[in-house]
Amino acid sequence: MSKRLAEWTRAAVVRILLWLWVALAMVPLVWMVTTSFKPSGYAQTIPPTWIFAPTLEHYRDVLTGASATPFAPLLLHSLIVALLATVVGLALGLTAAYALARVQFIGKKFLAMWILSTLMFPPVVSVIPVFILAGRLGLIDRYITLIIPYVAFNLPLVIWTLRSSIRQIPQEIEDAALVDGASRFEVIWRIVLPLAAPGIATAGILSMLLSWNEFLFALTLTRSAVKTAPVGISEFTGMFGTQWGSLTAGATTIVAPVVLMALVLRRRLIEGLTLGAVK
Amino acid sequence: MTLQQPAPAWRDRVGSGGLRRRSRGEPATASPVGRDQANRLGWGLVAPAVLVLLALTIFPAAYLVYASFRSYNLMTPEAATFVGLDNYRNIVADPDLRHSMLVTLLFVVLAVGIEFAFGLCLALILARKSRENTIAATLLILPMAVTPVVSALVWRELLNPNYGWVDYYLRRIGLMHEPVAWLSQPVTAWIAVISLDVWQWTPFVALILMAGLQGIPPEPREAAAVDGATGWRLFWDVIFPLLRPFVAIAVLLRTLDAFKTFGTIDVLTGGGPGVSTEIINLTIYRTALQDFSVGAAAALGISFLVVLSIIVPQMLRILARNSDLVEG
């Protein structure tokens, strides 16, 4: 009897600790979202206000720029950069992954390892030469200057994830198509692409997420024409003594799309982030 | 085969051995002509990706090696001269630079260590499949997706000594008596920096380990339980060895990522107070793009790269011993 009681107590304590962690982990998000809907006078009160009439005034101010630089264009820049970087990354990554999964060529093993090892390359080391070169070529504050580095950052992840999903496609199908006279590009386009679709979705959504969230390159290589949302929000603190309403409304507009994407993708998020190693 | 446990159904039908042999050596590539063709095809297909990767790794590294031997200021590029190893000598001589190397290592070890400890605990709790656990695991995903710069801004305001929730509620429940200016003292600034990283990335470790635990077949555990193994012994002797590939990959990927940390610390503490949380990435960035001393920053960057290329292959070797992720 006492043994059972001890076990029950232990299980209860464990559950409480789990939900305590989850609850604490939600606090920053709860703060961000609730503050963004609080009317101006209630955002920064002590004790915190919990009962208020929600308002969209901060979203309106932030997006249209009644209080500072309008935020809507920055979100658009972020979206364009993330989409283009993802599409280009997937195109380059899919062909490379196909070769690494299916074609026997000299240096393949070394190449696969080298691609993986570029993950360790610190972005702050590559941003300096890129900044100098882009400055000389007059390419600061252009989409392409941001897109190429983002493609490079995402490629190891895209290639390794896709390589592991291409390997799960039965080779017989491709062989049959090759025998029937299909070219390699037809095989990749017509057979590998649709069959590897789940892997492509994982890699694509993760590329979007990582490009959308990137800060260092965007901070260095953009001024205003293609300034992205994370850079824009980081300027909120100094400029006007941090108005919580504007700050949290801006923050929520950046975070909401990626968090929703992560929720939709939740099963595949870990698979993608571990380069296809953990399913 | 990667880490996933259940093999797809077709593999049973074809037999994994046979299939693997076929996917490795294509019958068509046996003849020398075929092999040439395969080489051309393979390199042709990887070339575009490899070029982009080269442009962002080898090209910058080569340029920085060159720049590191020069006294090169972006404001006065025409005055750049060859200075030999001076930039590297300054690194060794300057206590601030040694300090930021140490700060970086301390940050990575503390953050990844704590994330692993908490992540393992969460994974052990969440491994049993139930509706409650699914909900908890889903909520845990949220911090991972939050834009790092945004989470740093949120942290700043939560820790605000005048209006922040942390100070208010900690005083409310009696854990604190005076408001604390978290970001203006080294120790509390470190707590802020580490807690932010732990909040954002513990779920990553937890979900990987959870996937690993859920894939462990029940037989070894049952057999050990029959033999009388319980609690810690059961965990260390039976479960942990089976979990090791997942531990290896979680720690490796977290470590690589922690070494790249920039935006969160830049926004949260800016490296302060003083230089107490200034990791090497911030130092390099400021030296190059705020002081414009490209030569000095290049020497720092190259040194950092050398340190990383000593540490990371060791970790990859450990990973390779524990999993077949990195094998061809």
HADDOCK unambig.tbl for C-alpha pairs under 7 A between the chains (distance, minus, plus):
assign (segid A and resid 18 and name CA) (segid B and resid 122 and name CA) 6.94 0.50 0.50
assign (segid A and resid 22 and name CA) (segid B and resid 136 and name CA) 6.71 0.50 0.50
assign (segid A and resid 22 and name CA) (segid B and resid 140 and name CA) 6.55 0.50 0.50
assign (segid A and resid 25 and name CA) (segid B and resid 199 and name CA) 6.49 0.50 0.50
assign (segid A and resid 28 and name CA) (segid B and resid 154 and name CA) 6.48 0.50 0.50
assign (segid A and resid 32 and name CA) (segid B and resid 154 and name CA) 6.93 0.50 0.50
assign (segid A and resid 44 and name CA) (segid B and resid 163 and name CA) 6.06 0.50 0.50
assign (segid A and resid 45 and name CA) (segid B and resid 163 and name CA) 6.53 0.50 0.50
assign (segid A and resid 46 and name CA) (segid B and resid 163 and name CA) 5.98 0.50 0.50
assign (segid A and resid 92 and name CA) (segid B and resid 48 and name CA) 6.22 0.50 0.50
assign (segid A and resid 92 and name CA) (segid B and resid 49 and name CA) 5.24 0.50 0.50
assign (segid A and resid 93 and name CA) (segid B and resid 49 and name CA) 6.39 0.50 0.50
assign (segid A and resid 95 and name CA) (segid B and resid 45 and name CA) 5.39 0.50 0.50
assign (segid A and resid 95 and name CA) (segid B and resid 46 and name CA) 6.51 0.50 0.50
assign (segid A and resid 96 and name CA) (segid B and resid 45 and name CA) 5.39 0.50 0.50
assign (segid A and resid 96 and name CA) (segid B and resid 46 and name CA) 4.16 0.50 0.50
assign (segid A and resid 96 and name CA) (segid B and resid 49 and name CA) 6.59 0.50 0.50
assign (segid A and resid 99 and name CA) (segid B and resid 42 and name CA) 5.17 0.50 0.50
assign (segid A and resid 99 and name CA) (segid B and resid 45 and name CA) 6.07 0.50 0.50
assign (segid A and resid 99 and name CA) (segid B and resid 46 and name CA) 6.67 0.50 0.50
assign (segid A and resid 102 and name CA) (segid B and resid 23 and name CA) 6.15 0.50 0.50
assign (segid A and resid 103 and name CA) (segid B and resid 38 and name CA) 6.41 0.50 0.50
assign (segid A and resid 103 and name CA) (segid B and resid 42 and name CA) 5.81 0.50 0.50
assign (segid A and resid 104 and name CA) (segid B and resid 24 and name CA) 6.82 0.50 0.50
assign (segid A and resid 104 and name CA) (segid B and resid 25 and name CA) 6.39 0.50 0.50
assign (segid A and resid 104 and name CA) (segid B and resid 26 and name CA) 6.99 0.50 0.50
assign (segid A and resid 104 and name CA) (segid B and resid 38 and name CA) 6.21 0.50 0.50
assign (segid A and resid 105 and name CA) (segid B and resid 38 and name CA) 5.74 0.50 0.50
assign (segid A and resid 105 and name CA) (segid B and resid 39 and name CA) 4.39 0.50 0.50
assign (segid A and resid 105 and name CA) (segid B and resid 42 and name CA) 5.67 0.50 0.50
assign (segid A and resid 106 and name CA) (segid B and resid 39 and name CA) 6.13 0.50 0.50
assign (segid A and resid 109 and name CA) (segid B and resid 328 and name CA) 5.52 0.50 0.50
assign (segid A and resid 120 and name CA) (segid B and resid 256 and name CA) 5.61 0.50 0.50
assign (segid A and resid 121 and name CA) (segid B and resid 57 and name CA) 6.79 0.50 0.50
assign (segid A and resid 122 and name CA) (segid B and resid 260 and name CA) 5.50 0.50 0.50
assign (segid A and resid 123 and name CA) (segid B and resid 260 and name CA) 6.82 0.50 0.50
assign (segid A and resid 124 and name CA) (segid B and resid 281 and name CA) 6.11 0.50 0.50
assign (segid A and resid 124 and name CA) (segid B and resid 285 and name CA) 6.48 0.50 0.50
assign (segid A and resid 125 and name CA) (segid B and resid 301 and name CA) 5.53 0.50 0.50
assign (segid A and resid 126 and name CA) (segid B and resid 56 and name CA) 6.07 0.50 0.50
assign (segid A and resid 126 and name CA) (segid B and resid 57 and name CA) 6.53 0.50 0.50
assign (segid A and resid 126 and name CA) (segid B and resid 60 and name CA) 5.20 0.50 0.50
assign (segid A and resid 128 and name CA) (segid B and resid 288 and name CA) 6.85 0.50 0.50
assign (segid A and resid 129 and name CA) (segid B and resid 60 and name CA) 5.50 0.50 0.50
assign (segid A and resid 129 and name CA) (segid B and resid 63 and name CA) 6.80 0.50 0.50
assign (segid A and resid 149 and name CA) (segid B and resid 56 and name CA) 6.51 0.50 0.50
assign (segid A and resid 152 and name CA) (segid B and resid 52 and name CA) 5.81 0.50 0.50
assign (segid A and resid 152 and name CA) (segid B and resid 53 and name CA) 5.21 0.50 0.50
assign (segid A and resid 152 and name CA) (segid B and resid 56 and name CA) 6.60 0.50 0.50
assign (segid A and resid 171 and name CA) (segid B and resid 23 and name CA) 6.82 0.50 0.50
assign (segid A and resid 213 and name CA) (segid B and resid 147 and name CA) 4.84 0.50 0.50
assign (segid A and resid 213 and name CA) (segid B and resid 148 and name CA) 6.82 0.50 0.50
assign (segid A and resid 215 and name CA) (segid B and resid 263 and name CA) 6.04 0.50 0.50
assign (segid A and resid 216 and name CA) (segid B and resid 262 and name CA) 7.00 0.50 0.50
assign (segid A and resid 216 and name CA) (segid B and resid 263 and name CA) 6.45 0.50 0.50
assign (segid A and resid 230 and name CA) (segid B and resid 149 and name CA) 6.31 0.50 0.50
assign (segid A and resid 234 and name CA) (segid B and resid 149 and name CA) 6.76 0.50 0.50
assign (segid A and resid 234 and name CA) (segid B and resid 267 and name CA) 6.89 0.50 0.50
assign (segid A and resid 251 and name CA) (segid B and resid 150 and name CA) 5.96 0.50 0.50
assign (segid A and resid 255 and name CA) (segid B and resid 146 and name CA) 5.57 0.50 0.50
assign (segid A and resid 255 and name CA) (segid B and resid 147 and name CA) 6.15 0.50 0.50
assign (segid A and resid 258 and name CA) (segid B and resid 145 and name CA) 5.98 0.50 0.50
assign (segid A and resid 259 and name CA) (segid B and resid 142 and name CA) 5.99 0.50 0.50
assign (segid A and resid 259 and name CA) (segid B and resid 145 and name CA) 5.30 0.50 0.50
assign (segid A and resid 259 and name CA) (segid B and resid 146 and name CA) 6.48 0.50 0.50
assign (segid A and resid 262 and name CA) (segid B and resid 145 and name CA) 6.29 0.50 0.50
assign (segid A and resid 270 and name CA) (segid B and resid 207 and name CA) 7.00 0.50 0.50
assign (segid A and resid 270 and name CA) (segid B and resid 208 and name CA) 6.59 0.50 0.50
assign (segid A and resid 277 and name CA) (segid B and resid 2 and name CA) 5.36 0.50 0.50
assign (segid A and resid 277 and name CA) (segid B and resid 3 and name CA) 5.26 0.50 0.50
assign (segid A and resid 277 and name CA) (segid B and resid 4 and name CA) 6.92 0.50 0.50
assign (segid A and resid 277 and name CA) (segid B and resid 325 and name CA) 6.15 0.50 0.50
assign (segid A and resid 278 and name CA) (segid B and resid 3 and name CA) 5.53 0.50 0.50
assign (segid A and resid 278 and name CA) (segid B and resid 4 and name CA) 5.68 0.50 0.50
assign (segid A and resid 278 and name CA) (segid B and resid 208 and name CA) 6.83 0.50 0.50
assign (segid A and resid 279 and name CA) (segid B and resid 4 and name CA) 5.22 0.50 0.50
